[in-house]
Amino acid sequence: MLLKLLILSLVTTSALAQTSIIICSQAFVDDICTCNFLIFNPNGFNNLTVVGNPITNCTFEDTKQAIAMGSSPNIPSAICSHLPNLEKLVMENVGIINLNGMPFRNCGNLKTLQLGNNEIVAIPAHVFSFTALELIELNNNNLTTFDEHAFDNLFRLTTLNINENSNGIILPETVFHHLISLQSLLVSNCGITSFNSSWFASLRSLILLDLSRNNFSTIPENTFRSQQSLRLLNLSFGQLETIPETTFQNITNLLILDLQSNKIKEFHPNLFSSLTLLQNLHLSDNLNVTTPSNIFRSLQSLRTLELSSNNVTVIDGWFSSLSNLININLSNNNIITIPDNTFTAARALQRINLSRNKIGILDSRSFGSLHMMTELDVHNNLIDEVDHSLVSQSSILRIVNFSNNNCTQLRTDSFNESRSVHMDAMKACFDKFDLKPIELQTFNSTVYNWYSIRTNDGWDALHISVKAYENVHIALSNSTNTTEPPIEIIIGQNRGRVSSILDQGVAVFSDNNERRLDETAFRDFIIGWRFGIVMVFEAGEQMPFMGYNMQNRYSVDFFGLRTIISLSDHKAEWKASRLQMSSTKSLDDVYADIKNKLNKNIPIDLNLYLR
């Protein structure tokens, strides 16, 4: 039977003012025989009588846990004498100053000891040695001194919490050496100014180590040499300036590493090289830290990367190995541009935060395929242009924040629920991006350089200028994840003797009129697609020289450019502009006639349009 117990006072307030007493109200709480006791012991006596007040059939001998209210500068040994089978003792916020007098001598079964929020200054030798303790909480006290034998014989201890003892703890070199079963060690905000590499030498079972909010500026070599079991290491909100190259080389099973809010000036290129299982890395708020371009190359399991507020200006090449990355935070930096392929390898990205930077253009080629993206935050930038496919290719995009930018103020947490409305709110961003000409060079390659195009918004043509020796390829596709696009247009193959259109790699149209390209001057072509019909014109001509009625009616969301591999060093210079059909009269006339025939169910004979 479960019972919520209120402490019943058996003495008057005036009596308590004159008497040192422990009143134990016993009952079953969550099926555990519990003593909720009131202690009033201003003089710090040890040998007090515990007055029992059993509400149920729960005796001193049956009592497994005791929870205190009241005040006492010490822990009377009478508690363990009267409650010999006690397994859990909670004396938080009762004003304990010292642990003198071996108060736990008769607590041989004690497993949990919670002494947080008191005023304890020192931990004497062997004070816990008579127990079976598995957990000790000493957080929020005034601790400064630990005897080197303070934790001797605690071979079963798995958790030690000494957080928030900010007066400045002095830890002897061997103070933790007997804690061979310790799994969690919490030493946050303890005013530690210098580090001893021997502190953790025996802690081979350690899983969690929290050293945050301290004042040491460096970590000695080999500090974590024995911690192969470590999963979480917290060194955040401190004064760290330097981290030796070999600091993390032995903790190869680490999953979470927190280094945020320090004063780190530089990361060694090999600092994280052994952390192949690391999932969360927090490096934010280190101001002017120098980050090598290949520092994350080994972190192939990384899922979350925090890099905000580091004065980052260039991010080229950082994320090329992070195929499992889900969350990236680069907010509050000084990033101006995002180079091509920056996030291309991170195909699992779901949440991207690039807010509070100086970014002007968002190009999908910087991000690759983001089908898994659910959140995009780029507020407080200088964004004028946005590649529409950045926000259109993810069907599960939910949170979008473009507030405080130049071309849009869109902010919503329900993007997919009103996708067309939100896309329309960003039309000015898309149009500015699409109107901008593209200039590039391509070299021998089997890989296309991909660019997005909004066919559904009327951008259904291209103006291509190319300067090349021969054999250039233009692809039309609904995806960039392909080595064989649905439609390929080849111009100037075999030294200009033949041009062709391919459907899924199969030639479906060939033009044997010589169209020799020129590697010293640009040659211009217009490519259009509408109603499932592809047309290829030479600029200035009224009729196309190639055409194809697509059988599968592929949607065109991307176009690609490449220079095919040849025996010679083959390169091409390109200028490409997205067009709307009405901007090119010859295209518009041809497709207007085709549309008229389609409306009248007249079969389309492309030969009538080809010159």
N, C-alpha and C positions, 0 to 999 in steps of 0.2 A: 504494500500500500504506500503510495506517494503522499508526502505531507509537506506543505510549505510551513516552515516553522518561524514564529516570532519569538525573540528572546523575552523571557519573563523575568522581570527584576523582583527579587525577593527582599530587597532592603531599600530603605528610604535614601533619598539624596543626601541627607545630613549624615546618615550612617556611612555612606560611601566615602564621604569627605574625611572620615577618621579611620577607615578600615581598609587593609589590603586584602583583596578577596578575588577568588575565581568562582563564578557561578556557571555551571555547565547544564544547559538545557538539552536533554538527549531525546533524539527521535530518529526514525528512519526517513532519510531523504533520498529519493531515487533508489530505494532498496538498500541504502548504505547506512549503517548505524553511525549517526553524526552527533558530535558535541558542538553546538553553537554556544560559545562561551563569552561571558562578559568578564573582562579583567580590569581591575583597578589596583595598581601596584606602584604608587609613586616613589617608594623607597627602594625598589628593585630587589625585593626579597626573593629567595629561591624556594624555601621550604614552606609553601603555603598549602592550606587545605582546599581541595577542590570540592565545592558544594554541588552535589548532584540534584538535578530536577528532572527525572525521567518522566516524559509524557507517555511514552509507550514502553514496551518491554525491550529496552535498549540499555544495556549495562555498560560500566566502564570497560570491562573486559571485551565487550563486543564492539566497542567504538573503533571505527576505521579512519574517520576523518574528524578534524577539529578546526573550527573557523572562529576567529577572535574578533571582538569589538572591544573598545575601551582604550586603556593606555597603560604602558609599562616600559621602563627603560631597558629591560632585559627580558629574556625568556626563562621563566621559572622552571627549574628542573622538575618541579612537582607535576607539570603537565604530562611528561613522559612516565613519571612514577605512577600516576593514577590511571593513565591510558596506555598500558604496556603494549597493546597491539595496534597502536596508531600507525597508519600508512600515509596519511596526508595531513600536514599542518599548515594552516594559512593564518599568518599574523601580519597582515598588511595595514599600513597607516595607523599603527598603534604607538608610535613614538619610540621604538627600540633604538638604543644608542650603542649597546655592546652585546657581544655574544660570549661573555666571560662565564666561567663556572661550569663548563661542560654541560650545557642544558640538554643535550641529546644523548647523554650517556645511557639512558634506559629506553631509547627509541630504536631498538634493534630492527624493527620492521618498517621504519619510516622510509618511504619511497619518494614522496613529493614534499618539498619545503618551499613555501612562498612567503618571502619577507620583503617584498617590494614596498616602496613609499614609506620608508622609515628614516632613521638618522644614524645608521650604523657607520662607524668610521673605519674600523679595522676588522680583519678576519684572522683570528689567532690560529696557532698550529693545532692540527688534529681535532678541530672543533666538530667536524662532521664524521669522524672516523668510526663512530660506533653505530652507524646507520647502514641501511641498504639503499641509500638515496639514488634515484634515477633522474630527478629534476630538482635543480636549485634556482630560485629566482631571488636576486639581490639588487634588482634594478631600482633606480630612483632613491638611492641612499646618499650618504656623504663619504663613501669609501675612498680612501687614499692608500691604505696599507694592507698588504697581504703577506702573511708569513709564508715562507717558501714551502712549508708543510701544511698549508691551509687545506689542501684537497687530497691529502694522502689517504690511501686505502679506499678511495671511491671508485672501485673498479667497475661498478655498474652504472655510473653516472652517464647519461646520454645527452642531457641538456643543462647548460650553465648560462644564466642570464645575469650579466652585470652592467647592462645598459644604463645610461643616464646617471653616471657618477662623475659629474663634470668638474669636480675640484682638482682632478689630476691624479689618476691611479699610478702607482709604482708597482710594476709586476716583477717579481724575482724571476731569474732565468729559468728555473726548473718548476715554477709554480703549477704548471699543468701536466707535468711529466707522468703522473700516475693515472691520468684520465684516459685509459686505453680504449674505453668504450664510448667516449664522447662523440656525439654526432652533430650537435648544435652548440656553437660558442658565440655568444652575443656580447660584444664589447663596444657598443656604439656610444659616442659622446662621453668619453671617459677622460678627456684631456691628455691623451697619450702624446708625448712630443717626440719620443725616440723609439725605435723599433729594435727588438732583439730577435735575431733569426732562429734562436733556440726555443722560443716559446712553444712552437707547435711541433717540435721534432718527434714527439711520441704520439701525436694525435692522428693515428693512421685510419681511424674510423670516421673522421670528421666529414660531414656532408655539407653543413652550412657554417660559414664564418662571416660574421658581420663586424667590420672594423670601421664603419662609417663615422663621420663627424668627429674625427680626431685631428691631431695637429702635427703628425709626422710628415716630413717633406720628401722622404724617399723610402724605398723598401730594400733591405739588404739582399744580396745575392743568396739564392738557395733557401729563402724563407719558407717556401711551400714545397720543398723537395720530397716530403713524406706524405703529402695529401692527395694520393691517387684517387681517393674516394670522394673528393670534394666536388659538389654539384653547384653550389652557389657561393660566390665571393663578392662581398659588398665593401668597396673602398670609397664610397661616394662622400660628397660634401666634406672634404678634408682639405689639407694643404699640400697634397702631393705635387711635386714638381718634376721628378724623374722616376722612371721605372726601368730597371736594368733589362737588357734583352732577354735574359734567361728566366725572368721572374715566374712565368707561367708554363715553362716547358714540361714540368712533371705533372701538372694537374690536367691531364688529357681527357678526363671525364667531365670537365666543367660544363655546365649548361647555361648558367647565368653569371655574367660579369658586369658589375656596376662601378664605373669610374667617373660618373658625372659630378660636376661642380667641384673640381679641383683646380690646380694651377699648372697642369701638365703643359710643358712647353714643346715637347716633341715625342712622337711615337716611333720607336725603332721599327724598321720594315719587317723584322722577324718576330716582333713582340707576341703576335697571336698565332704564329705558324703551327703550333702543336694543338690548338684548340679546335680540332676538326668536328667535335660534337657540340660546340657552343651554339645555343639557340637564341639567347638574348644578350645584346651588347649595348651598354649605355655609356656614351661618351660626351653627352651634352654639357654645356656650360664650362668648357675649359679655355674659353677665350681665344687666344692666338696660337693654339696648338698647331704644330706642323705635322701633317698627315701624309705619308708617302702614298703614291698612287696604287701600289700593290699590297698594301697592308692587310686587306681583307681577303686575299687570294685563297687562303686555306679554310675559310669559314663557310664551307659548303653546306652546313646544317643550319646556318643562321636564319632565324625567322623574324626577329625584331632588331632594328638598328636605330639608335637614337644619336643624332649628330647636331642637334639644335644649338644655337648660341655659341658657335665656335669660330666665328669670323671666317667661315669657309667662303672662298671665292671661286675655286676651281674644283670640279668633281670628276674630271675625265679619268676613266679607267678604274674607278674604285670598285664597282659592283659587278664586274665581268664574271665572277665565279659564284654569285649568290643566287643560285637557281631556286632555293627554297625560301627566299625572303618574302615575308608577308606584310610587314609594317616597316615603313621608312619615314623618319622625321628629320628633315633638314631645315626646319623653320628658323627664323630669326638669324639669318646669315647674310652674306653679301654676294650671293650668286646672281650673276647677270645672264649667263647663257647655260643651257644644258646641251652638251655635245651629242651628236648622233650616237646611238647605241649605248647611251649611258646605263639604261635600265633594261636593255634588251634581254639579258640573261635572266632577269628576275621575273619570269613569267607567272609566278604565283602571287605577285603583289596584289594586295587587297586594299591597303590603306597607305596613301601618299600625302605627306604634309610638307609643302614647299612654301608655306606662308611667310610673310615678312622678309622677303628678299627683294631683289631688283630685277626680276625676270620680265622680259618684254614679249617673248614668243614661246608658245608651247607647241612643239612639233612632235607628232606621233613617232617619228623616227628616233627620237631621243628615248622613248619609252618601250618601243616594241609592242608586242601583243599583250593587251591588258584586259583579257576577257574575264578575269577574276576580280577586277577592281570594284570595291564597294564604296570607298570614300576618297575624295580628291579635295584637298584644301590648299588653295593658292591665294588666299586673301592677302591684302596689303602687298601687292607687287606693282609692276608697271605694265601689265599685260595689255597689248594692243591686238595681238594675233593669236588665234588658236586653231590648230588642226582639228577639224570636226571629229575625225576618227578617234581622237584621244578620249572623247566622252561618249561616242556612239557605239564603239565596238563592244563595250561591256553591257550585257543585258541585265546585270544585277547591281548596277551603279545606283546608290541610294543617297549618299550625302555629298553635296557639291557646294563649295564655298569660293566664289569669285568676287566677294565684296571688296570694295576699295581698290578696284583696278580701272583701267582706262576704257576698255571696250564693253564691259558689262559689270553689273552689280549683283548678279545672280547668287542667291544663297538659298539652299533648300535641303531638307533631310528626307525628301520623298521624290527624288528625281524621276525614278521609273514610273511613278504613278501618273505623272503628267509630262512624259518625255517630250512630246511634240511642242508643248507650250514652253518648256525650259530650253529646248534647242532653239526655238524661235527667239528667245530672250538673248541668245548668244550669237545671233546671226551676224551682227556687225563684226564680231571677232573672227567668225569663219570667213566672211567675205574678204576681209583684209588679208587673211592668210592665203586664200585662194587666188587673189589678184596679184600676188607677188610672184615675179618670175623666178625660176630655179636655174642656177648655174652650177655645173659640176664637170668633173673629168671622170671617165671610167677607163679601166685598164683590163687586160685579159682576165676574164672571170666567168664562172658559171652561175654567179649570184647576182640577182637584180638589186639595184638601188630603188627602193619603193617610196612612193609618194601617194598621199590620199587624194581623193577627188569625190565631190558630192554630186553624183549623177542624179539623185532624187531631187536635188535643188536646181537642176538645169545645167550643171557643169558637166556637159556631155561631149566635150571636144578638147583637143590638145593642139597647140602650136609647137612643133618640135624643130629646133635649129640644131644641126649637127655638123661638126667638122671631123672627118675621120678618113682613114685609108680605104676601109671597106667594111661591110658586114656588121651593121648595128642592129640591135634588137630592142623593140618596144613591146611591153606586155600589158594586157588588160586583165584584171583579176578581181575577185571578191575577197581575197585574202592574201596576206604576205607570207603565210606559212606554207609555201609550196615551192618546189624546185621545178615544177612543170606547170606554168600558168595556163588557164583555159584558152586564152587567145594570145598569140605571139605574132608580131609583125616584124619581118626581116627585110631590111632595105640594103641593097648594094652587095649582095652575096656574090662570091666568085668574081671579084673585081668589077662589081656593078653589072654583071651579065643577067642576074635574075633577082627578083624580089618576091616575097611570098607571105601568105597568112597561114598560120598553123592553129589548129583546134586540138587541144590536148596533145600537142607534139606531132600531130599528123598534118601534112600540108594539104590545105583545102582550096588554095588559090595560088597560082604562080603567074608572075608577070615577067616575060622574057625580053622586054625592051630594056635596053641598057640604061641604067641610072647610076652612073659612076659618081661616087662620093669624092669629096675633095678634102685632103688633109690640110690645105692652106686657107680654105674659105668655107664659110657656113653655107649649108644647103637647107632649105626650109620645106617642111611638110605639115599638112593639116590632117589630123586623124579624128574622125567623129564616130559616134555610136548612138543610135536611137532606133526604137522599134525592133531591137535585136539585130540590126544591120550595121556592120562595120564598113566604113569608107576611108580610103587613104588618098589624099590629094597632094600634088605638089603645089606649094603656095603660089597663088596667082592664077591657077588654072580653074576652069569652070566645072570640069568633070573629073572624077576620081580615076586613078590608074589601077587601084585594087579595091575589091569589095567582097563581102562575105555575109550571108544570111545565117546567123548563128542558130543552129538547130536546138541548142539547149537554153537559149536566152539567158546567158550568164549575166549577173549583175556586175557592174563595174564600180568598185569602191576604191581601187588602187591602180596606179600605173607604175610600171617599172622600166628602168633603163639599164642597159649593159653593153659592153663590148665583148664579143665572143672571143674565146681563145683561138689564136692562130699561131702559125709558125714564127711570125715576126713579133716584135714588141708592138702590140696593138693597143692604141689608146684613142679616145674620142673626147672632144669637147662638146658639151651640150648646153643649150638654153631651152627651157621648157616652160610653157605658160598654159594654165588651165583656161579653157574658153567655154562660154555659153554659146549655143548654136547660133543664136541670132546675131552674134558679133562677127560671123563669117558668112558673107552673102552666098558664096558658092555652096557651102554646106547647107545653109538654110533653104536654098532653092531646091536642091536635090531631095532633102528630107521632106519638104513641104509636098512635093510631087508624090513621094512614096506614101506619105500619110494619106493623101487624097485617094490613092489607089487602095490602100488598106481599108479605108472607110467604105469604099464601094465594092470590097471583096474582089478586087482585080488582082490576079496573081502578079507577084513582083519578079520581073526579069531583070536581074542586075546588069546583064549585057547591054541593056538600053542606056545605062548610065556610064559605062566604062569607055574610056577613049582608047 
